[in-house]
């Protein structure tokens, strides 16, 4: 299986054109899938590109 790069909160926010705070709120509410990783004993959120693409696909409007 090919290795997949992980996106940061800021990268996801930039792609979705929302604030990092909104990204975190979506994760905390369980609406946006994320991975919690430890970085210098601090939890950080990371996102798989494939999960983000699938999440966006599920929210497409006007498709038949």
mmCIF file as Biopython writes it, N, C-alpha, C and O atoms, coordinates in Angstrom:
data_model
#
loop_
_atom_site.group_PDB
_atom_site.id
_atom_site.type_symbol
_atom_site.label_atom_id
_atom_site.label_alt_id
_atom_site.label_comp_id
_atom_site.label_asym_id
_atom_site.label_entity_id
_atom_site.label_seq_id
_atom_site.pdbx_PDB_ins_code
_atom_site.Cartn_x
_atom_site.Cartn_y
_atom_site.Cartn_z
_atom_site.occupancy
_atom_site.B_iso_or_equiv
_atom_site.auth_seq_id
_atom_site.auth_asym_id
_atom_site.pdbx_PDB_model_num
ATOM 1   N N  . UNK A ? 1  ? 0.850   -1.175 0.000  1.0 0.0 1  A 1 
ATOM 2   C CA . UNK A ? 1  ? 0.000   0.000  0.000  1.0 0.0 1  A 1 
ATOM 3   C C  . UNK A ? 1  ? 0.897   1.240  0.000  1.0 0.0 1  A 1 
ATOM 4   O O  . UNK A ? 1  ? 1.815   1.329  0.816  1.0 0.0 1  A 1 
ATOM 5   N N  . UNK A ? 2  ? 0.650   2.200  -0.900 1.0 0.0 2  A 1 
ATOM 6   C CA . UNK A ? 2  ? 1.488   3.397  -0.932 1.0 0.0 2  A 1 
ATOM 7   C C  . UNK A ? 2  ? 1.300   4.254  0.313  1.0 0.0 2  A 1 
ATOM 8   O O  . UNK A ? 2  ? 0.200   4.354  0.857  1.0 0.0 2  A 1 
ATOM 9   N N  . UNK A ? 3  ? 2.371   4.857  0.745  1.0 0.0 3  A 1 
ATOM 10  C CA . UNK A ? 3  ? 2.316   5.732  1.915  1.0 0.0 3  A 1 
ATOM 11  C C  . UNK A ? 3  ? 1.598   7.030  1.528  1.0 0.0 3  A 1 
ATOM 12  O O  . UNK A ? 3  ? 1.842   7.598  0.464  1.0 0.0 3  A 1 
ATOM 13  N N  . UNK A ? 4  ? 0.720   7.479  2.405  1.0 0.0 4  A 1 
ATOM 14  C CA . UNK A ? 4  ? -0.068  8.670  2.145  1.0 0.0 4  A 1 
ATOM 15  C C  . UNK A ? 4  ? 0.394   9.797  3.065  1.0 0.0 4  A 1 
ATOM 16  O O  . UNK A ? 4  ? 0.521   9.607  4.275  1.0 0.0 4  A 1 
ATOM 17  N N  . UNK A ? 5  ? 0.643   10.964 2.488  1.0 0.0 5  A 1 
ATOM 18  C CA . UNK A ? 5  ? 1.023   12.116 3.300  1.0 0.0 5  A 1 
ATOM 19  C C  . UNK A ? 5  ? -0.153  12.567 4.151  1.0 0.0 5  A 1 
ATOM 20  O O  . UNK A ? 5  ? -1.313  12.442 3.760  1.0 0.0 5  A 1 
ATOM 21  N N  . UNK A ? 6  ? 0.173   13.093 5.317  1.0 0.0 6  A 1 
ATOM 22  C CA . UNK A ? 6  ? -0.851  13.602 6.220  1.0 0.0 6  A 1 
ATOM 23  C C  . UNK A ? 6  ? -0.865  15.122 6.155  1.0 0.0 6  A 1 
ATOM 24  O O  . UNK A ? 6  ? 0.182   15.766 6.093  1.0 0.0 6  A 1 
ATOM 25  N N  . UNK A ? 7  ? -2.064  15.682 6.171  1.0 0.0 7  A 1 
ATOM 26  C CA . UNK A ? 7  ? -2.240  17.129 6.129  1.0 0.0 7  A 1 
ATOM 27  C C  . UNK A ? 7  ? -2.392  17.674 7.543  1.0 0.0 7  A 1 
ATOM 28  O O  . UNK A ? 7  ? -2.877  16.980 8.436  1.0 0.0 7  A 1 
ATOM 29  N N  . UNK A ? 8  ? -1.977  18.914 7.738  1.0 0.0 8  A 1 
ATOM 30  C CA . UNK A ? 8  ? -2.131  19.585 9.026  1.0 0.0 8  A 1 
ATOM 31  C C  . UNK A ? 8  ? -3.467  20.323 9.079  1.0 0.0 8  A 1 
ATOM 32  O O  . UNK A ? 8  ? -4.164  20.440 8.071  1.0 0.0 8  A 1 
ATOM 33  N N  . UNK A ? 9  ? -3.810  20.812 10.255 1.0 0.0 9  A 1 
ATOM 34  C CA . UNK A ? 9  ? -5.023  21.607 10.427 1.0 0.0 9  A 1 
ATOM 35  C C  . UNK A ? 9  ? -4.971  22.836 9.510  1.0 0.0 9  A 1 
ATOM 36  O O  . UNK A ? 9  ? -5.956  23.158 8.845  1.0 0.0 9  A 1 
ATOM 37  N N  . UNK A ? 10 ? -3.838  23.509 9.477  1.0 0.0 10 A 1 
ATOM 38  C CA . UNK A ? 10 ? -3.710  24.709 8.647  1.0 0.0 10 A 1 
ATOM 39  C C  . UNK A ? 10 ? -3.850  24.391 7.159  1.0 0.0 10 A 1 
ATOM 40  O O  . UNK A ? 10 ? -4.449  25.167 6.415  1.0 0.0 10 A 1 
ATOM 41  N N  . UNK A ? 11 ? -3.307  23.269 6.726  1.0 0.0 11 A 1 
ATOM 42  C CA . UNK A ? 11 ? -3.433  22.886 5.313  1.0 0.0 11 A 1 
ATOM 43  C C  . UNK A ? 11 ? -4.890  22.587 4.947  1.0 0.0 11 A 1 
ATOM 44  O O  . UNK A ? 11 ? -5.374  23.005 3.896  1.0 0.0 11 A 1 
ATOM 45  N N  . UNK A ? 12 ? -5.576  21.863 5.826  1.0 0.0 12 A 1 
ATOM 46  C CA . UNK A ? 12 ? -6.992  21.553 5.578  1.0 0.0 12 A 1 
ATOM 47  C C  . UNK A ? 12 ? -7.808  22.847 5.585  1.0 0.0 12 A 1 
ATOM 48  O O  . UNK A ? 12 ? -8.661  23.051 4.721  1.0 0.0 12 A 1 
ATOM 49  N N  . UNK A ? 13 ? -7.550  23.705 6.544  1.0 0.0 13 A 1 
ATOM 50  C CA . UNK A ? 13 ? -8.268  24.984 6.616  1.0 0.0 13 A 1 
ATOM 51  C C  . UNK A ? 13 ? -8.065  25.781 5.331  1.0 0.0 13 A 1 
ATOM 52  O O  . UNK A ? 13 ? -9.018  26.350 4.798  1.0 0.0 13 A 1 
ATOM 53  N N  . UNK A ? 14 ? -6.856  25.825 4.839  1.0 0.0 14 A 1 
ATOM 54  C CA . UNK A ? 14 ? -6.568  26.549 3.611  1.0 0.0 14 A 1 
ATOM 55  C C  . UNK A ? 14 ? -7.295  25.965 2.414  1.0 0.0 14 A 1 
ATOM 56  O O  . UNK A ? 14 ? -7.836  26.703 1.590  1.0 0.0 14 A 1 
ATOM 57  N N  . UNK A ? 15 ? -7.309  24.654 2.316  1.0 0.0 15 A 1 
ATOM 58  C CA . UNK A ? 15 ? -7.987  24.003 1.191  1.0 0.0 15 A 1 
ATOM 59  C C  . UNK A ? 15 ? -9.489  24.206 1.236  1.0 0.0 15 A 1 
ATOM 60  O O  . UNK A ? 15 ? -10.126 24.384 0.198  1.0 0.0 15 A 1 
ATOM 61  N N  . UNK A ? 16 ? -10.060 24.181 2.440  1.0 0.0 16 A 1 
ATOM 62  C CA . UNK A ? 16 ? -11.506 24.338 2.584  1.0 0.0 16 A 1 
ATOM 63  C C  . UNK A ? 16 ? -11.918 25.802 2.684  1.0 0.0 16 A 1 
ATOM 64  O O  . UNK A ? 16 ? -13.105 26.127 2.646  1.0 0.0 16 A 1 
ATOM 65  N N  . UNK A ? 17 ? -10.927 26.682 2.813  1.0 0.0 17 A 1 
ATOM 66  C CA . UNK A ? 17 ? -11.164 28.116 2.975  1.0 0.0 17 A 1 
ATOM 67  C C  . UNK A ? 17 ? -12.029 28.413 4.198  1.0 0.0 17 A 1 
ATOM 68  O O  . UNK A ? 17 ? -12.993 29.177 4.144  1.0 0.0 17 A 1 
ATOM 69  N N  . UNK A ? 18 ? -11.640 27.772 5.304  1.0 0.0 18 A 1 
ATOM 70  C CA . UNK A ? 18 ? -12.258 28.007 6.601  1.0 0.0 18 A 1 
ATOM 71  C C  . UNK A ? 18 ? -11.129 28.225 7.603  1.0 0.0 18 A 1 
ATOM 72  O O  . UNK A ? 18 ? -9.960  28.049 7.260  1.0 0.0 18 A 1 
ATOM 73  N N  . UNK A ? 19 ? -11.454 28.597 8.806  1.0 0.0 19 A 1 
ATOM 74  C CA . UNK A ? 19 ? -10.424 28.847 9.811  1.0 0.0 19 A 1 
ATOM 75  C C  . UNK A ? 19 ? -9.960  27.534 10.448 1.0 0.0 19 A 1 
ATOM 76  O O  . UNK A ? 19 ? -10.708 26.557 10.472 1.0 0.0 19 A 1 
ATOM 77  N N  . UNK A ? 20 ? -8.733  27.512 10.961 1.0 0.0 20 A 1 
ATOM 78  C CA . UNK A ? 20 ? -8.279  26.337 11.710 1.0 0.0 20 A 1 
ATOM 79  C C  . UNK A ? 20 ? -9.195  26.023 12.894 1.0 0.0 20 A 1 
ATOM 80  O O  . UNK A ? 20 ? -9.389  24.858 13.241 1.0 0.0 20 A 1 
ATOM 81  N N  . UNK A ? 21 ? -9.744  27.045 13.500 1.0 0.0 21 A 1 
ATOM 82  C CA . UNK A ? 21 ? -10.674 26.842 14.624 1.0 0.0 21 A 1 
ATOM 83  C C  . UNK A ? 21 ? -11.909 26.059 14.164 1.0 0.0 21 A 1 
ATOM 84  O O  . UNK A ? 21 ? -12.398 25.193 14.890 1.0 0.0 21 A 1 
ATOM 85  N N  . UNK A ? 22 ? -12.410 26.356 12.970 1.0 0.0 22 A 1 
ATOM 86  C CA . UNK A ? 22 ? -13.564 25.638 12.438 1.0 0.0 22 A 1 
ATOM 87  C C  . UNK A ? 22 ? -13.203 24.190 12.122 1.0 0.0 22 A 1 
ATOM 88  O O  . UNK A ? 22 ? -14.011 23.286 12.334 1.0 0.0 22 A 1 
ATOM 89  N N  . UNK A ? 23 ? -12.001 23.973 11.621 1.0 0.0 23 A 1 
ATOM 90  C CA . UNK A ? 23 ? -11.542 22.599 11.359 1.0 0.0 23 A 1 
ATOM 91  C C  . UNK A ? 23 ? -11.550 21.806 12.663 1.0 0.0 23 A 1 
ATOM 92  O O  . UNK A ? 23 ? -12.061 20.687 12.713 1.0 0.0 23 A 1 
ATOM 93  N N  . UNK A ? 24 ? -10.986 22.389 13.710 1.0 0.0 24 A 1 
ATOM 94  C CA . UNK A ? 24 ? -10.950 21.696 15.009 1.0 0.0 24 A 1 
ATOM 95  C C  . UNK A ? 24 ? -12.362 21.442 15.545 1.0 0.0 24 A 1 
ATOM 96  O O  . UNK A ? 24 ? -12.621 20.388 16.125 1.0 0.0 24 A 1 
ATOM 97  N N  . UNK A ? 25 ? -13.262 22.389 15.356 1.0 0.0 25 A 1 
ATOM 98  C CA . UNK A ? 25 ? -14.646 22.212 15.810 1.0 0.0 25 A 1 
ATOM 99  C C  . UNK A ? 25 ? -15.317 21.069 15.057 1.0 0.0 25 A 1 
ATOM 100 O O  . UNK A ? 25 ? -16.058 20.289 15.656 1.0 0.0 25 A 1 
ATOM 101 N N  . UNK A ? 26 ? -15.069 20.957 13.758 1.0 0.0 26 A 1 
ATOM 102 C CA . UNK A ? 26 ? -15.633 19.855 12.972 1.0 0.0 26 A 1 
ATOM 103 C C  . UNK A ? 26 ? -15.101 18.512 13.464 1.0 0.0 26 A 1 
ATOM 104 O O  . UNK A ? 26 ? -15.844 17.533 13.540 1.0 0.0 26 A 1 
ATOM 105 N N  . UNK A ? 27 ? -13.820 18.472 13.794 1.0 0.0 27 A 1 
ATOM 106 C CA . UNK A ? 27 ? -13.223 17.233 14.315 1.0 0.0 27 A 1 
ATOM 107 C C  . UNK A ? 27 ? -13.815 16.907 15.685 1.0 0.0 27 A 1 
ATOM 108 O O  . UNK A ? 27 ? -14.209 15.768 15.937 1.0 0.0 27 A 1 
ATOM 109 N N  . UNK A ? 28 ? -13.877 17.893 16.560 1.0 0.0 28 A 1 
ATOM 110 C CA . UNK A ? 28 ? -14.374 17.665 17.922 1.0 0.0 28 A 1 
ATOM 111 C C  . UNK A ? 28 ? -15.835 17.235 17.946 1.0 0.0 28 A 1 
ATOM 112 O O  . UNK A ? 28 ? -16.260 16.520 18.854 1.0 0.0 28 A 1 
ATOM 113 N N  . UNK A ? 29 ? -16.604 17.668 16.952 1.0 0.0 29 A 1 
ATOM 114 C CA . UNK A ? 29 ? -18.013 17.271 16.872 1.0 0.0 29 A 1 
ATOM 115 C C  . UNK A ? 29 ? -18.193 15.915 16.188 1.0 0.0 29 A 1 
ATOM 116 O O  . UNK A ? 29 ? -19.308 15.399 16.109 1.0 0.0 29 A 1 
ATOM 117 N N  . UNK A ? 30 ? -17.091 15.341 15.692 1.0 0.0 30 A 1 
ATOM 118 C CA . UNK A ? 30 ? -17.160 14.042 15.034 1.0 0.0 30 A 1 
ATOM 119 C C  . UNK A ? 30 ? -17.580 14.100 13.579 1.0 0.0 30 A 1 
ATOM 120 O O  . UNK A ? 30 ? -17.850 13.064 12.970 1.0 0.0 30 A 1 
ATOM 121 N N  . UNK A ? 31 ? -17.640 15.301 13.011 1.0 0.0 31 A 1 
ATOM 122 C CA . UNK A ? 31 ? -18.098 15.434 11.629 1.0 0.0 31 A 1 
ATOM 123 C C  . UNK A ? 31 ? -16.975 15.349 10.601 1.0 0.0 31 A 1 
ATOM 124 O O  . UNK A ? 31 ? -17.239 15.065 9.432  1.0 0.0 31 A 1 
ATOM 125 N N  . UNK A ? 32 ? -15.745 15.586 11.001 1.0 0.0 32 A 1 
ATOM 126 C CA . UNK A ? 32 ? -14.602 15.518 10.083 1.0 0.0 32 A 1 
ATOM 127 C C  . UNK A ? 32 ? -13.608 14.496 10.627 1.0 0.0 32 A 1 
ATOM 128 O O  . UNK A ? 32 ? -13.147 14.633 11.760 1.0 0.0 32 A 1 
ATOM 129 N N  . UNK A ? 33 ? -13.267 13.467 9.834  1.0 0.0 33 A 1 
ATOM 130 C CA . UNK A ? 33 ? -12.338 12.452 10.323 1.0 0.0 33 A 1 
ATOM 131 C C  . UNK A ? 33 ? -10.914 12.989 10.423 1.0 0.0 33 A 1 
ATOM 132 O O  . UNK A ? 33 ? -10.439 13.700 9.538  1.0 0.0 33 A 1 
ATOM 133 N N  . UNK A ? 34 ? -10.245 12.635 11.516 1.0 0.0 34 A 1 
ATOM 134 C CA . UNK A ? 34 ? -8.874  13.081 11.747 1.0 0.0 34 A 1 
ATOM 135 C C  . UNK A ? 34 ? -8.113  12.009 12.512 1.0 0.0 34 A 1 
ATOM 136 O O  . UNK A ? 34 ? -8.694  11.066 13.048 1.0 0.0 34 A 1 
ATOM 137 N N  . UNK A ? 35 ? -6.811  12.177 12.547 1.0 0.0 35 A 1 
ATOM 138 C CA . UNK A ? 35 ? -5.922  11.283 13.289 1.0 0.0 35 A 1 
ATOM 139 C C  . UNK A ? 35 ? -5.210  12.131 14.338 1.0 0.0 35 A 1 
ATOM 140 O O  . UNK A ? 35 ? -4.670  13.192 14.022 1.0 0.0 35 A 1 
ATOM 141 N N  . UNK A ? 36 ? -5.210  11.668 15.571 1.0 0.0 36 A 1 
ATOM 142 C CA . UNK A ? 36 ? -4.474  12.376 16.618 1.0 0.0 36 A 1 
ATOM 143 C C  . UNK A ? 36 ? -3.103  11.713 16.750 1.0 0.0 36 A 1 
ATOM 144 O O  . UNK A ? 36 ? -2.999  10.505 16.962 1.0 0.0 36 A 1 
ATOM 145 N N  . UNK A ? 37 ? -2.061  12.524 16.622 1.0 0.0 37 A 1 
ATOM 146 C CA . UNK A ? 37 ? -0.691  12.042 16.771 1.0 0.0 37 A 1 
ATOM 147 C C  . UNK A ? 37 ? -0.002  12.861 17.848 1.0 0.0 37 A 1 
ATOM 148 O O  . UNK A ? 37 ? -0.369  14.009 18.099 1.0 0.0 37 A 1 
ATOM 149 N N  . UNK A ? 38 ? 0.986   12.273 18.473 1.0 0.0 38 A 1 
ATOM 150 C CA . UNK A ? 38 ? 1.743   12.980 19.503 1.0 0.0 38 A 1 
ATOM 151 C C  . UNK A ? 38 ? 2.982   13.616 18.876 1.0 0.0 38 A 1 
ATOM 152 O O  . UNK A ? 38 ? 3.712   12.974 18.121 1.0 0.0 38 A 1 
ATOM 153 N N  . UNK A ? 39 ? 3.203   14.875 19.199 1.0 0.0 39 A 1 
ATOM 154 C CA . UNK A ? 39 ? 4.353   15.620 18.711 1.0 0.0 39 A 1 
ATOM 155 C C  . UNK A ? 39 ? 4.941   16.356 19.905 1.0 0.0 39 A 1 
ATOM 156 O O  . UNK A ? 39 ? 4.359   17.320 20.402 1.0 0.0 39 A 1 
ATOM 157 N N  . UNK A ? 40 ? 6.102   15.891 20.363 1.0 0.0 40 A 1 
ATOM 158 C CA . UNK A ? 40 ? 6.713   16.477 21.565 1.0 0.0 40 A 1 
ATOM 159 C C  . UNK A ? 40 ? 5.740   16.494 22.740 1.0 0.0 40 A 1 
ATOM 160 O O  . UNK A ? 40 ? 5.607   17.491 23.450 1.0 0.0 40 A 1 
ATOM 161 N N  . UNK A ? 41 ? 5.070   15.371 22.922 1.0 0.0 41 A 1 
ATOM 162 C CA . UNK A ? 41 ? 4.113   15.164 24.019 1.0 0.0 41 A 1 
ATOM 163 C C  . UNK A ? 41 ? 2.858   16.013 23.904 1.0 0.0 41 A 1 
ATOM 164 O O  . UNK A ? 41 ? 2.078   16.102 24.852 1.0 0.0 41 A 1 
ATOM 165 N N  . UNK A ? 42 ? 2.661   16.626 22.771 1.0 0.0 42 A 1 
ATOM 166 C CA . UNK A ? 42 ? 1.459   17.418 22.509 1.0 0.0 42 A 1 
ATOM 167 C C  . UNK A ? 42 ? 0.645   16.720 21.425 1.0 0.0 42 A 1 
ATOM 168 O O  . UNK A ? 42 ? 1.191   16.352 20.385 1.0 0.0 42 A 1 
ATOM 169 N N  . UNK A ? 43 ? -0.658  16.533 21.654 1.0 0.0 43 A 1 
ATOM 170 C CA . UNK A ? 43 ? -1.469  15.925 20.601 1.0 0.0 43 A 1 
ATOM 171 C C  . UNK A ? 43 ? -1.669  16.894 19.438 1.0 0.0 43 A 1 
ATOM 172 O O  . UNK A ? 43 ? -1.944  18.076 19.642 1.0 0.0 43 A 1 
ATOM 173 N N  . UNK A ? 44 ? -1.529  16.385 18.234 1.0 0.0 44 A 1 
ATOM 174 C CA . UNK A ? 44 ? -1.730  17.170 17.017 1.0 0.0 44 A 1 
ATOM 175 C C  . UNK A ? 44 ? -2.727  16.429 16.133 1.0 0.0 44 A 1 
ATOM 176 O O  . UNK A ? 44 ? -2.808  15.201 16.162 1.0 0.0 44 A 1 
ATOM 177 N N  . UNK A ? 45 ? -3.470  17.179 15.360 1.0 0.0 45 A 1 
ATOM 178 C CA . UNK A ? 45 ? -4.403  16.572 14.412 1.0 0.0 45 A 1 
ATOM 179 C C  . UNK A ? 45 ? -3.734  16.475 13.042 1.0 0.0 45 A 1 
ATOM 180 O O  . UNK A ? 45 ? -3.040  17.390 12.599 1.0 0.0 45 A 1 
ATOM 181 N N  . UNK A ? 46 ? -3.965  15.335 12.385 1.0 0.0 46 A 1 
ATOM 182 C CA . UNK A ? 46 ? -3.506  15.145 11.016 1.0 0.0 46 A 1 
ATOM 183 C C  . UNK A ? 46 ? -4.651  14.523 10.230 1.0 0.0 46 A 1 
ATOM 184 O O  . UNK A ? 46 ? -5.526  13.867 10.797 1.0 0.0 46 A 1 
ATOM 185 N N  . UNK A ? 47 ? -4.635  14.734 8.924  1.0 0.0 47 A 1 
ATOM 186 C CA . UNK A ? 47 ? -5.727  14.302 8.061  1.0 0.0 47 A 1 
ATOM 187 C C  . UNK A ? 47 ? -5.167  13.579 6.851  1.0 0.0 47 A 1 
ATOM 188 O O  . UNK A ? 47 ? -4.233  14.058 6.207  1.0 0.0 47 A 1 
ATOM 189 N N  . UNK A ? 48 ? -5.743  12.415 6.543  1.0 0.0 48 A 1 
ATOM 190 C CA . UNK A ? 48 ? -5.367  11.716 5.314  1.0 0.0 48 A 1 
ATOM 191 C C  . UNK A ? 48 ? -6.089  12.374 4.147  1.0 0.0 48 A 1 
ATOM 192 O O  . UNK A ? 48 ? -7.278  12.680 4.230  1.0 0.0 48 A 1 
ATOM 193 N N  . UNK A ? 49 ? -5.368  12.585 3.080  1.0 0.0 49 A 1 
ATOM 194 C CA . UNK A ? 49 ? -5.945  13.187 1.875  1.0 0.0 49 A 1 
ATOM 195 C C  . UNK A ? 49 ? -7.177  12.399 1.416  1.0 0.0 49 A 1 
ATOM 196 O O  . UNK A ? 49 ? -8.194  12.991 1.054  1.0 0.0 49 A 1 
ATOM 197 N N  . UNK A ? 50 ? -7.085  11.073 1.431  1.0 0.0 50 A 1 
ATOM 198 C CA . UNK A ? 50 ? -8.206  10.245 0.967  1.0 0.0 50 A 1 
ATOM 199 C C  . UNK A ? 50 ? -9.444  10.427 1.846  1.0 0.0 50 A 1 
ATOM 200 O O  . UNK A ? 50 ? -10.566 10.421 1.338  1.0 0.0 50 A 1 
ATOM 201 N N  . UNK A ? 51 ? -9.254  10.588 3.164  1.0 0.0 51 A 1 
ATOM 202 C CA . UNK A ? 51 ? -10.390 10.826 4.060  1.0 0.0 51 A 1 
ATOM 203 C C  . UNK A ? 51 ? -11.027 12.182 3.785  1.0 0.0 51 A 1 
ATOM 204 O O  . UNK A ? 51 ? -12.252 12.311 3.781  1.0 0.0 51 A 1 
ATOM 205 N N  . UNK A ? 52 ? -10.194 13.191 3.556  1.0 0.0 52 A 1 
ATOM 206 C CA . UNK A ? 52 ? -10.715 14.526 3.267  1.0 0.0 52 A 1 
ATOM 207 C C  . UNK A ? 52 ? -11.479 14.528 1.944  1.0 0.0 52 A 1 
ATOM 208 O O  . UNK A ? 52 ? -12.560 15.108 1.850  1.0 0.0 52 A 1 
ATOM 209 N N  . UNK A ? 53 ? -10.916 13.882 0.927  1.0 0.0 53 A 1 
ATOM 210 C CA . UNK A ? 53 ? -11.600 13.806 -0.372 1.0 0.0 53 A 1 
ATOM 211 C C  . UNK A ? 53 ? -12.940 13.085 -0.256 1.0 0.0 53 A 1 
ATOM 212 O O  . UNK A ? 53 ? -13.929 13.520 -0.846 1.0 0.0 53 A 1 
ATOM 213 N N  . UNK A ? 54 ? -12.982 11.990 0.498  1.0 0.0 54 A 1 
ATOM 214 C CA . UNK A ? 54 ? -14.231 11.240 0.683  1.0 0.0 54 A 1 
ATOM 215 C C  . UNK A ? 54 ? -15.246 12.084 1.456  1.0 0.0 54 A 1 
ATOM 216 O O  . UNK A ? 54 ? -16.434 12.077 1.133  1.0 0.0 54 A 1 
ATOM 217 N N  . UNK A ? 55 ? -14.785 12.803 2.466  1.0 0.0 55 A 1 
ATOM 218 C CA . UNK A ? 55 ? -15.657 13.668 3.258  1.0 0.0 55 A 1 
ATOM 219 C C  . UNK A ? 55 ? -16.282 14.744 2.376  1.0 0.0 55 A 1 
ATOM 220 O O  . UNK A ? 55 ? -17.476 15.027 2.478  1.0 0.0 55 A 1 
ATOM 221 N N  . UNK A ? 56 ? -15.471 15.335 1.515  1.0 0.0 56 A 1 
ATOM 222 C CA . UNK A ? 56 ? -15.983 16.358 0.603  1.0 0.0 56 A 1 
ATOM 223 C C  . UNK A ? 56 ? -16.965 15.750 -0.412 1.0 0.0 56 A 1 
ATOM 224 O O  . UNK A ? 56 ? -17.994 16.350 -0.721 1.0 0.0 56 A 1 
ATOM 225 N N  . UNK A ? 57 ? -16.646 14.588 -0.912 1.0 0.0 57 A 1 
ATOM 226 C CA . UNK A ? 57 ? -17.507 13.914 -1.893 1.0 0.0 57 A 1 
ATOM 227 C C  . UNK A ? 57 ? -18.901 13.647 -1.307 1.0 0.0 57 A 1 
ATOM 228 O O  . UNK A ? 57 ? -19.910 13.796 -1.995 1.0 0.0 57 A 1 
ATOM 229 N N  . UNK A ? 58 ? -18.942 13.252 -0.035 1.0 0.0 58 A 1 
ATOM 230 C CA . UNK A ? 58 ? -20.224 12.977 0.627  1.0 0.0 58 A 1 
ATOM 231 C C  . UNK A ? 58 ? -21.089 14.220 0.751  1.0 0.0 58 A 1 
ATOM 232 O O  . UNK A ? 58 ? -22.306 14.122 0.905  1.0 0.0 58 A 1 
ATOM 233 N N  . UNK A ? 59 ? -20.465 15.384 0.684  1.0 0.0 59 A 1 
ATOM 234 C CA . UNK A ? 59 ? -21.191 16.629 0.882  1.0 0.0 59 A 1 
ATOM 235 C C  . UNK A ? 59 ? -21.481 17.385 -0.394 1.0 0.0 59 A 1 
ATOM 236 O O  . UNK A ? 59 ? -21.918 18.535 -0.344 1.0 0.0 59 A 1 
ATOM 237 N N  . UNK A ? 60 ? -21.248 16.769 -1.531 1.0 0.0 60 A 1 
ATOM 238 C CA . UNK A ? 60 ? -21.526 17.395 -2.808 1.0 0.0 60 A 1 
ATOM 239 C C  . UNK A ? 60 ? -23.022 17.676 -2.938 1.0 0.0 60 A 1 
ATOM 240 O O  . UNK A ? 60 ? -23.850 16.834 -2.590 1.0 0.0 60 A 1 
ATOM 241 N N  . UNK A ? 61 ? -23.355 18.834 -3.428 1.0 0.0 61 A 1 
ATOM 242 C CA . UNK A ? 61 ? -24.742 19.254 -3.591 1.0 0.0 61 A 1 
ATOM 243 C C  . UNK A ? 61 ? -25.074 19.272 -5.076 1.0 0.0 61 A 1 
ATOM 244 O O  . UNK A ? 61 ? -24.253 19.666 -5.904 1.0 0.0 61 A 1 
ATOM 245 N N  . UNK A ? 62 ? -26.292 18.840 -5.404 1.0 0.0 62 A 1 
ATOM 246 C CA . UNK A ? 62 ? -26.756 18.929 -6.771 1.0 0.0 62 A 1 
ATOM 247 C C  . UNK A ? 62 ? -26.323 17.795 -7.687 1.0 0.0 62 A 1 
ATOM 248 O O  . UNK A ? 62 ? -26.452 17.897 -8.907 1.0 0.0 62 A 1 
ATOM 249 N N  . UNK A ? 63 ? -25.814 16.722 -7.112 1.0 0.0 63 A 1 
ATOM 250 C CA . UNK A ? 63 ? -25.430 15.558 -7.916 1.0 0.0 63 A 1 
ATOM 251 C C  . UNK A ? 63 ? -26.585 14.598 -8.002 1.0 0.0 63 A 1 
ATOM 252 O O  . UNK A ? 63 ? -27.418 14.520 -7.099 1.0 0.0 63 A 1 
ATOM 253 N N  . UNK A ? 64 ? -26.630 13.871 -9.088 1.0 0.0 64 A 1 
ATOM 254 C CA . UNK A ? 64 ? -27.690 12.859 -9.249 1.0 0.0 64 A 1 
ATOM 255 C C  . UNK A ? 64 ? -27.130 11.489 -9.148 1.0 0.0 64 A 1 
ATOM 256 O O  . UNK A ? 64 ? -27.870 10.511 -9.257 1.0 0.0 64 A 1 
#
